[in-house]
Amino acid sequence: MDAESNRTKGPEPREDKQMEGLDSVIERARGHDAEALGEIYRRYVRRVFGLCRYMLDSRERAEDATSEVFLKLQRSIESYDGSIPFARWLLRVAGNQCIDALRRQRRGRQVIVDVDDGATVAEAASAEPSPLGAVMGKEERAQVRDAIARLPENYRLPLVLRYYGELSYDEIAQQLDLQRNYVATLIFRAKQELRRKLAHRSK
């Protein structure tokens, strides 16, 4: 009976660990638990790398930025308060890392440059899928990635933060140190340019 009981109890901790919820993993990671930090890496490394790849337009630089994000995670995770989904918070951290990398590359020059005029375009809320989301459903991922990579940087960064990082306009404005309406203008122009590039490729 005891042997049977021991055999029954044996696998339970491993099963619990496999089914461990994100909140528990985050709590352990806050305590600098290496296994928990590794679990977060396994769950989110592809999404973080994807964001970095879009923003930095270089696989090598994206790999470096992704490594930096997870190296810094042990310290930065203490600031996560649960007010937004963890994935969104982590992508915000990754976005900041990419923006810092771009600014260092340009020796302090402003990452976002002016658009042709000062017009502001605010988008109305819609229940329809986002324009980029609709594009992603119709085009091959490689074609979309290539088209985004060929966007001017001042268009590419806010577009990626909005539709890949899922940041709000206010959050993007804060990250890029811009006015909210200006962010809306850049994203609007970026989507126009992206549609143009994809339409040209399909001809």
Accessible surface in RSA format (square Angstrom, percent):
REM  Atomic radii and reference values for relative SASA: ProtOr
REM  Chains: A
REM  Algorithm: Lee & Richards
REM  Probe-radius: 1.40
REM  Slices: 20
REM RES _ NUM      All-atoms   Total-Side   Main-Chain    Non-polar    All polar
REM                ABS   REL    ABS   REL    ABS   REL    ABS   REL    ABS   REL
RES MET A   1   190.50  98.7 146.29  96.8  44.21 105.3 126.32 107.4  64.18  85.0
RES ASP A   2   112.80  79.0 109.43 108.9   3.37   8.0  32.64  76.8  80.16  79.9
RES ALA A   3    60.09  55.3  51.54  79.5   8.56  19.5  56.39  79.4   3.70   9.8
RES GLU A   4   101.44  58.2 100.62  76.1   0.83   2.0  24.71  47.8  76.73  62.6
RES SER A   5    41.69  35.2  34.74  46.4   6.95  16.0  25.52  54.3  16.17  22.7
RES ASN A   6    99.32  68.5  90.81  87.8   8.50  20.5  25.61  61.6  73.71  71.2
RES ARG A   7   165.91  69.7 148.03  75.5  17.88  42.6  80.25 109.7  85.66  51.9
RES THR A   8    84.12  59.8  72.73  73.7  11.39  27.1  61.81  83.0  22.32  33.7
RES LYS A   9   128.27  62.6 124.50  76.4   3.77   9.0  71.41  64.3  56.86  60.6
RES GLY A  10    38.83  47.9   0.00   N/A  38.83  47.9  32.53  89.3   6.30  14.1
RES PRO A  11    63.63  46.4  63.37  57.8   0.26   1.0  63.37  52.3   0.26   1.6
RES GLU A  12    86.79  49.8  86.01  65.1   0.78   1.9  27.24  52.7  59.56  48.6
RES PRO A  13    86.65  63.2  77.54  70.7   9.10  33.1  83.60  69.0   3.05  19.0
RES ARG A  14   155.87  65.4 153.59  78.3   2.28   5.4  68.63  93.8  87.24  52.9
RES GLU A  15   104.62  60.1 102.45  77.5   2.17   5.2  27.89  53.9  76.73  62.6
RES ASP A  16    97.35  68.2  89.85  89.4   7.51  17.7  28.94  68.1  68.41  68.2
RES LYS A  17   115.28  56.2 102.29  62.8  12.98  30.9  65.13  58.6  50.15  53.4
RES GLN A  18   144.81  81.0 111.67  81.6  33.14  78.9  42.49  90.4 102.33  77.6
RES MET A  19   151.57  78.5 126.17  83.5  25.40  60.5  99.87  84.9  51.70  68.5
RES GLU A  20    34.70  19.9  22.37  16.9  12.33  29.4  20.40  39.5  14.30  11.7
RES GLY A  21    43.16  53.2   0.00   N/A  43.16  53.2  34.98  96.0   8.18  18.3
RES LEU A  22    49.46  27.5  42.48  30.4   6.98  17.5  42.48  29.8   6.98  18.8
RES ASP A  23   121.15  84.9 112.85 112.3   8.30  19.6  39.57  93.1  81.57  81.4
RES SER A  24    50.29  42.5  42.34  56.5   7.96  18.3  29.57  63.0  20.72  29.0
RES VAL A  25     0.44   0.3   0.44   0.4   0.00   0.0   0.44   0.4   0.00   0.0
RES ILE A  26     5.42   3.1   5.42   4.0   0.00   0.0   5.42   3.9   0.00   0.0
RES GLU A  27   107.65  61.8 103.07  78.0   4.58  10.9  45.74  88.5  61.91  50.5
RES ARG A  28    70.16  29.5  63.14  32.2   7.02  16.7  56.79  77.6  13.36   8.1
RES ALA A  29     0.00   0.0   0.00   0.0   0.00   0.0   0.00   0.0   0.00   0.0
RES ARG A  30    70.06  29.4  60.62  30.9   9.44  22.5  28.13  38.4  41.93  25.4
RES GLY A  31    57.70  71.2   0.00   N/A  57.70  71.2  33.37  91.6  24.34  54.5
RES HIS A  32    93.39  51.0  73.50  51.1  19.90  50.9  53.39  55.0  40.01  46.6
RES ASP A  33    49.20  34.5  41.10  40.9   8.10  19.2  15.58  36.7  33.62  33.5
RES ALA A  34    83.30  76.6  68.53 105.8  14.77  33.6  70.58  99.4  12.72  33.7
RES GLU A  35    86.14  49.5  74.23  56.2  11.91  28.4  39.65  76.7  46.50  38.0
RES ALA A  36     0.00   0.0   0.00   0.0   0.00   0.0   0.00   0.0   0.00   0.0
RES LEU A  37    27.87  15.5  24.77  17.7   3.11   7.8  25.13  17.6   2.74   7.4
RES GLY A  38    23.16  28.6   0.00   N/A  23.16  28.6  22.30  61.2   0.86   1.9
RES GLU A  39    44.77  25.7  44.77  33.9   0.00   0.0  10.35  20.0  34.41  28.1
RES ILE A  40     0.00   0.0   0.00   0.0   0.00   0.0   0.00   0.0   0.00   0.0
RES TYR A  41    99.75  46.6  99.75  56.8   0.00   0.0  61.74  46.4  38.01  46.9
RES ARG A  42   151.69  63.7 126.55  64.5  25.14  59.9  69.04  94.4  82.65  50.1
RES ARG A  43    90.99  38.2  58.59  29.9  32.40  77.1  35.63  48.7  55.36  33.6
RES TYR A  44    27.43  12.8  27.43  15.6   0.00   0.0  14.05  10.6  13.37  16.5
RES VAL A  45    31.82  20.9  31.82  28.8   0.00   0.0  31.82  27.7   0.00   0.0
RES ARG A  46   206.38  86.7 195.84  99.8  10.55  25.1  76.66 104.8 129.73  78.6
RES ARG A  47    88.66  37.2  87.70  44.7   0.95   2.3  43.54  59.5  45.12  27.3
RES VAL A  48     0.39   0.3   0.39   0.4   0.00   0.0   0.39   0.3   0.00   0.0
RES PHE A  49    42.52  21.3  42.52  26.3   0.00   0.0  42.52  25.8   0.00   0.0
RES GLY A  50    13.88  17.1   0.00   N/A  13.88  17.1  13.70  37.6   0.18   0.4
RES LEU A  51     0.00   0.0   0.00   0.0   0.00   0.0   0.00   0.0   0.00   0.0
RES CYS A  52     0.00   0.0   0.00   0.0   0.00   0.0   0.00   0.0   0.00   0.0
RES ARG A  53    60.86  25.6  59.64  30.4   1.22   2.9   6.84   9.3  54.02  32.7
RES TYR A  54    17.36   8.1  14.48   8.2   2.88   7.5  14.27  10.7   3.09   3.8
RES MET A  55     0.00   0.0   0.00   0.0   0.00   0.0   0.00   0.0   0.00   0.0
RES LEU A  56     3.49   1.9   0.89   0.6   2.60   6.5   0.89   0.6   2.60   7.0
RES ASP A  57    67.10  47.0  49.13  48.9  17.97  42.5   6.33  14.9  60.77  60.6
RES SER A  58    30.77  26.0  24.01  32.0   6.76  15.6  19.79  42.1  10.99  15.4
RES ARG A  59   143.57  60.3 139.08  70.9   4.49  10.7  50.05  68.4  93.51  56.7
RES GLU A  60   126.79  72.8 122.95  93.0   3.84   9.1  39.18  75.8  87.61  71.5
RES ARG A  61    72.40  30.4  69.96  35.7   2.44   5.8  44.67  61.0  27.73  16.8
RES ALA A  62     0.00   0.0   0.00   0.0   0.00   0.0   0.00   0.0   0.00   0.0
RES GLU A  63    79.81  45.8  76.16  57.6   3.65   8.7  29.91  57.8  49.90  40.7
RES ASP A  64    85.71  60.0  82.59  82.2   3.12   7.4  27.41  64.5  58.30  58.1
RES ALA A  65     4.74   4.4   1.72   2.7   3.02   6.9   4.46   6.3   0.28   0.8
RES THR A  66     8.53   6.1   8.53   8.6   0.00   0.0   8.53  11.5   0.00   0.0
RES SER A  67    59.59  50.4  52.98  70.7   6.61  15.2  27.77  59.1  31.83  44.6
RES GLU A  68    68.33  39.2  68.33  51.7   0.00   0.0  17.83  34.5  50.50  41.2
RES VAL A  69     0.54   0.4   0.00   0.0   0.54   1.3   0.52   0.4   0.03   0.1
RES PHE A  70    27.08  13.5  13.40   8.3  13.68  35.6  13.85   8.4  13.23  37.9
RES LEU A  71   131.13  73.0 109.85  78.6  21.27  53.5 112.63  79.1  18.49  49.8
RES LYS A  72    72.13  35.2  71.34  43.8   0.79   1.9  43.07  38.8  29.06  31.0
RES LEU A  73     1.27   0.7   1.27   0.9   0.00   0.0   1.27   0.9   0.00   0.0
RES GLN A  74    80.04  44.8  79.96  58.4   0.08   0.2  13.72  29.2  66.32  50.3
RES ARG A  75   162.45  68.2 155.06  79.0   7.39  17.6  72.94  99.7  89.51  54.2
RES SER A  76    30.51  25.8  22.96  30.6   7.55  17.4  30.51  65.0   0.00   0.0
RES ILE A  77     0.00   0.0   0.00   0.0   0.00   0.0   0.00   0.0   0.00   0.0
RES GLU A  78    98.28  56.4  74.55  56.4  23.73  56.5  25.32  49.0  72.96  59.6
RES SER A  79    83.05  70.2  53.26  71.1  29.80  68.6  54.26 115.6  28.79  40.3
RES TYR A  80    21.98  10.3  18.10  10.3   3.88  10.1   7.84   5.9  14.14  17.4
RES ASP A  81   114.45  80.2  78.15  77.8  36.31  85.9  41.51  97.7  72.94  72.7
RES GLY A  82    48.17  59.4   0.00   N/A  48.17  59.4  19.37  53.2  28.80  64.5
RES SER A  83    89.64  75.7  49.67  66.3  39.97  92.1  47.30 100.7  42.34  59.3
RES ILE A  84    33.18  18.9  29.41  21.9   3.78   9.1  32.84  23.7   0.34   0.9
RES PRO A  85    88.85  64.8  77.62  70.8  11.23  40.8  88.08  72.7   0.76   4.7
RES PHE A  86     5.12   2.6   0.73   0.4   4.39  11.4   0.73   0.4   4.39  12.6
RES ALA A  87    19.11  17.6  17.19  26.5   1.92   4.4  17.61  24.8   1.49   4.0
RES ARG A  88    63.83  26.8  61.56  31.4   2.27   5.4  10.65  14.6  53.19  32.2
RES TRP A  89    22.09   8.9  22.09  10.7   0.00   0.0   8.84   4.7  13.26  21.5
RES LEU A  90     1.29   0.7   1.29   0.9   0.00   0.0   1.29   0.9   0.00   0.0
RES LEU A  91     2.88   1.6   2.88   2.1   0.00   0.0   2.88   2.0   0.00   0.0
RES ARG A  92    66.31  27.8  66.31  33.8   0.00   0.0  19.72  26.9  46.59  28.2
RES VAL A  93    29.69  19.5  27.87  25.2   1.82   4.4  28.73  25.0   0.96   2.6
RES ALA A  94     0.00   0.0   0.00   0.0   0.00   0.0   0.00   0.0   0.00   0.0
RES GLY A  95     0.00   0.0   0.00   N/A   0.00   0.0   0.00   0.0   0.00   0.0
RES ASN A  96    60.90  42.0  60.26  58.2   0.64   1.5  18.70  45.0  42.19  40.8
RES GLN A  97    10.58   5.9   9.11   6.7   1.47   3.5   2.67   5.7   7.91   6.0
RES CYS A  98     0.00   0.0   0.00   0.0   0.00   0.0   0.00   0.0   0.00   0.0
RES ILE A  99     1.61   0.9   1.61   1.2   0.00   0.0   1.61   1.2   0.00   0.0
RES ASP A 100    62.16  43.5  60.26  60.0   1.90   4.5   9.71  22.9  52.45  52.3
RES ALA A 101    19.36  17.8  15.11  23.3   4.25   9.7  15.74  22.2   3.62   9.6
RES LEU A 102     1.75   1.0   1.75   1.3   0.00   0.0   1.75   1.2   0.00   0.0
RES ARG A 103    74.78  31.4  73.87  37.7   0.91   2.2  31.19  42.6  43.59  26.4
RES ARG A 104   150.17  63.1 129.81  66.2  20.36  48.5  79.51 108.7  70.66  42.8
RES GLN A 105   101.25  56.6  71.18  52.0  30.07  71.6  39.19  83.4  62.06  47.1
RES ARG A 106    56.97  23.9  49.84  25.4   7.13  17.0  15.42  21.1  41.56  25.2
RES ARG A 107   227.77  95.6 192.35  98.1  35.42  84.3  74.81 102.2 152.97  92.7
RES GLY A 108    66.45  82.0   0.00   N/A  66.45  82.0  34.45  94.5  32.01  71.7
RES ARG A 109   158.17  66.4 150.67  76.8   7.50  17.9  62.28  85.1  95.89  58.1
RES GLN A 110   116.77  65.3  96.42  70.5  20.35  48.5  43.30  92.2  73.47  55.7
RES VAL A 111     4.53   3.0   0.42   0.4   4.11   9.9   0.46   0.4   4.07  11.0
RES ILE A 112     3.58   2.0   1.38   1.0   2.19   5.3   1.38   1.0   2.19   5.9
RES VAL A 113    79.57  52.4  74.52  67.5   5.05  12.2  79.57  69.1   0.00   0.0
RES ASP A 114   125.09  87.6 104.81 104.3  20.29  48.0  28.76  67.7  96.34  96.1
RES VAL A 115    15.47  10.2   1.75   1.6  13.72  33.0   5.12   4.4  10.35  28.1
RES ASP A 116   141.93  99.4 103.77 103.3  38.16  90.2  32.23  75.9 109.70 109.4
RES ASP A 117    76.75  53.8  64.66  64.4  12.08  28.6  43.82 103.1  32.92  32.8
RES GLY A 118    72.91  89.9   0.00   N/A  72.91  89.9  41.52 113.9  31.39  70.3
RES ALA A 119    53.13  48.9  38.37  59.2  14.77  33.6  49.73  70.0   3.40   9.0
RES THR A 120    82.41  58.6  56.63  57.4  25.78  61.4  27.84  37.4  54.57  82.5
RES VAL A 121    43.66  28.7  40.46  36.6   3.20   7.7  43.66  37.9   0.00   0.0
RES ALA A 122    79.11  72.7  49.67  76.7  29.44  67.0  50.06  70.5  29.06  77.0
RES GLU A 123    74.51  42.8  43.13  32.6  31.38  74.7  26.69  51.6  47.81  39.0
RES ALA A 124    93.45  85.9  63.46  97.9  29.99  68.2  73.77 103.9  19.68  52.1
RES ALA A 125   110.54 101.6  69.16 106.7  41.38  94.1  80.68 113.6  29.86  79.1
RES SER A 126    80.75  68.2  41.91  55.9  38.84  89.5  43.41  92.4  37.34  52.3
RES ALA A 127   116.24 106.9  68.82 106.2  47.41 107.9  80.19 112.9  36.05  95.5
RES GLU A 128   135.11  77.6 120.30  91.0  14.81  35.3  38.21  73.9  96.90  79.1
RES PRO A 129   105.05  76.6  81.14  74.0  23.90  86.9  93.69  77.4  11.36  70.6
RES SER A 130    38.61  32.6  25.17  33.6  13.45  31.0  23.13  49.2  15.49  21.7
RES PRO A 131    40.76  29.7  32.48  29.6   8.28  30.1  40.00  33.0   0.76   4.7
RES LEU A 132    12.88   7.2  11.62   8.3   1.26   3.2  12.75   9.0   0.14   0.4
RES GLY A 133    36.51  45.0   0.00   N/A  36.51  45.0  25.14  69.0  11.37  25.5
RES ALA A 134    39.37  36.2  29.98  46.3   9.39  21.4  38.48  54.2   0.88   2.3
RES VAL A 135    22.49  14.8  21.39  19.4   1.10   2.7  22.49  19.5   0.00   0.0
RES MET A 136    67.58  35.0  49.35  32.7  18.24  43.4  48.40  41.2  19.18  25.4
RES GLY A 137    69.75  86.0   0.00   N/A  69.75  86.0  34.60  94.9  35.15  78.7
RES LYS A 138   175.09  85.4 137.43  84.3  37.67  89.7  91.38  82.3  83.71  89.2
RES GLU A 139    54.29  31.2  42.88  32.4  11.41  27.2   5.39  10.4  48.90  39.9
RES GLU A 140   123.84  71.1 118.54  89.7   5.29  12.6  40.32  78.0  83.52  68.2
RES ARG A 141   154.22  64.8 147.50  75.2   6.72  16.0  39.87  54.5 114.35  69.3
RES ALA A 142    65.24  60.0  57.81  89.2   7.43  16.9  58.44  82.3   6.80  18.0
RES GLN A 143    58.46  32.7  57.65  42.1   0.81   1.9  10.32  22.0  48.13  36.5
RES VAL A 144     0.00   0.0   0.00   0.0   0.00   0.0   0.00   0.0   0.00   0.0
RES ARG A 145    82.99  34.8  82.99  42.3   0.00   0.0  19.21  26.3  63.78  38.7
RES ASP A 146    55.01  38.5  50.43  50.2   4.58  10.8  19.81  46.6  35.20  35.1
RES ALA A 147     0.00   0.0   0.00   0.0   0.00   0.0   0.00   0.0   0.00   0.0
RES ILE A 148     3.61   2.1   3.61   2.7   0.00   0.0   3.61   2.6   0.00   0.0
RES ALA A 149    24.71  22.7  16.61  25.6   8.10  18.4  17.31  24.4   7.40  19.6
RES ARG A 150   107.36  45.1  85.24  43.5  22.12  52.7  62.63  85.6  44.73  27.1
RES LEU A 151     5.02   2.8   0.00   0.0   5.02  12.6   0.02   0.0   5.01  13.5
RES PRO A 152    63.04  45.9  50.42  46.0  12.62  45.9  62.91  51.9   0.12   0.8
RES GLU A 153    32.92  18.9  25.43  19.2   7.50  17.8  19.26  37.2  13.67  11.2
RES ASN A 154    11.92   8.2  10.60  10.2   1.32   3.2   0.14   0.3  11.78  11.4
RES TYR A 155    30.89  14.4  30.89  17.6   0.00   0.0  13.10   9.8  17.79  21.9
RES ARG A 156    13.64   5.7  13.64   7.0   0.00   0.0   0.00   0.0  13.64   8.3
RES LEU A 157     0.00   0.0   0.00   0.0   0.00   0.0   0.00   0.0   0.00   0.0
RES PRO A 158     0.00   0.0   0.00   0.0   0.00   0.0   0.00   0.0   0.00   0.0
RES LEU A 159     0.03   0.0   0.03   0.0   0.00   0.0   0.03   0.0   0.00   0.0
RES VAL A 160     1.85   1.2   1.31   1.2   0.54   1.3   1.85   1.6   0.00   0.0
RES LEU A 161     0.00   0.0   0.00   0.0   0.00   0.0   0.00   0.0   0.00   0.0
RES ARG A 162    77.34  32.5  75.34  38.4   2.00   4.8   0.07   0.1  77.27  46.8
RES TYR A 163    46.47  21.7  19.32  11.0  27.15  70.7  15.57  11.7  30.91  38.1
RES TYR A 164    61.88  28.9  55.02  31.3   6.87  17.9  43.75  32.9  18.13  22.4
RES GLY A 165     0.02   0.0   0.00   N/A   0.02   0.0   0.02   0.0   0.00   0.0
RES GLU A 166    95.83  55.0  88.59  67.0   7.24  17.2  24.47  47.3  71.36  58.3
RES LEU A 167     0.01   0.0   0.01   0.0   0.00   0.0   0.01   0.0   0.00   0.0
RES SER A 168    40.22  34.0  35.98  48.0   4.23   9.8  35.21  75.0   5.00   7.0
RES TYR A 169    20.06   9.4  17.08   9.7   2.98   7.7  14.73  11.1   5.33   6.6
RES ASP A 170    87.67  61.4  80.95  80.6   6.73  15.9  28.43  66.9  59.25  59.1
RES GLU A 171    26.38  15.1  24.92  18.9   1.47   3.5  17.45  33.8   8.93   7.3
RES ILE A 172     0.00   0.0   0.00   0.0   0.00   0.0   0.00   0.0   0.00   0.0
RES ALA A 173    10.40   9.6   9.00  13.9   1.41   3.2   9.24  13.0   1.17   3.1
RES GLN A 174   150.63  84.2 125.67  91.8  24.96  59.4  46.41  98.8 104.22  79.0
RES GLN A 175    19.41  10.9   6.36   4.6  13.06  31.1  11.20  23.8   8.22   6.2
RES LEU A 176     2.91   1.6   0.13   0.1   2.79   7.0   0.13   0.1   2.79   7.5
RES ASP A 177   121.05  84.8 103.69 103.2  17.36  41.0  24.04  56.6  97.00  96.7
RES LEU A 178    26.24  14.6   9.22   6.6  17.01  42.8  15.72  11.0  10.52  28.3
RES GLN A 179   141.66  79.2 138.04 100.9   3.62   8.6  47.34 100.8  94.32  71.5
RES ARG A 180   111.16  46.7 106.45  54.3   4.72  11.2  39.38  53.8  71.79  43.5
RES ASN A 181    76.86  53.0  75.14  72.6   1.71   4.1   9.41  22.7  67.44  65.2
RES TYR A 182    45.10  21.1  44.60  25.4   0.50   1.3  44.58  33.5   0.52   0.6
RES VAL A 183     0.00   0.0   0.00   0.0   0.00   0.0   0.00   0.0   0.00   0.0
RES ALA A 184     0.35   0.3   0.24   0.4   0.11   0.2   0.24   0.3   0.11   0.3
RES THR A 185     0.01   0.0   0.01   0.0   0.00   0.0   0.00   0.0   0.01   0.0
RES LEU A 186     0.00   0.0   0.00   0.0   0.00   0.0   0.00   0.0   0.00   0.0
RES ILE A 187     0.00   0.0   0.00   0.0   0.00   0.0   0.00   0.0   0.00   0.0
RES PHE A 188    62.26  31.1  62.07  38.4   0.18   0.5  62.07  37.6   0.18   0.5
RES ARG A 189    39.70  16.7  37.25  19.0   2.45   5.8  16.80  23.0  22.90  13.9
RES ALA A 190     0.00   0.0   0.00   0.0   0.00   0.0   0.00   0.0   0.00   0.0
RES LYS A 191     6.17   3.0   5.48   3.4   0.70   1.7   5.46   4.9   0.71   0.8
RES GLN A 192    85.09  47.6  77.36  56.5   7.73  18.4  25.06  53.3  60.02  45.5
RES GLU A 193    39.68  22.8  37.82  28.6   1.87   4.4   6.78  13.1  32.90  26.9
RES LEU A 194     3.14   1.7   3.14   2.2   0.00   0.0   3.14   2.2   0.00   0.0
RES ARG A 195   113.42  47.6 108.25  55.2   5.17  12.3  57.51  78.6  55.90  33.9
RES ARG A 196   132.30  55.5 124.67  63.5   7.63  18.2  70.76  96.7  61.54  37.3
RES LYS A 197    25.00  12.2  22.73  13.9   2.27   5.4   3.91   3.5  21.09  22.5
RES LEU A 198    11.02   6.1   9.28   6.6   1.74   4.4   9.53   6.7   1.49   4.0
RES ALA A 199    50.80  46.7  43.66  67.4   7.14  16.2  49.57  69.8   1.22   3.2
RES HIS A 200   128.35  70.1 121.66  84.6   6.69  17.1  76.90  79.3  51.44  59.9
RES ARG A 201   102.36  43.0  73.07  37.2  29.29  69.7  22.24  30.4  80.12  48.6
RES SER A 202    86.54  73.1  44.83  59.8  41.71  96.1  41.12  87.6  45.42  63.6
RES LYS A 203   202.39  98.7 136.46  83.7  65.93 157.0 115.22 103.7  87.17  92.9
END  Absolute sums over single chains surface
CHAIN  1 A    12167.7      10009.9       2157.8       5975.9       6191.8
END  Absolute sums over all chains
TOTAL         12167.7      10009.9       2157.8       5975.9       6191.8
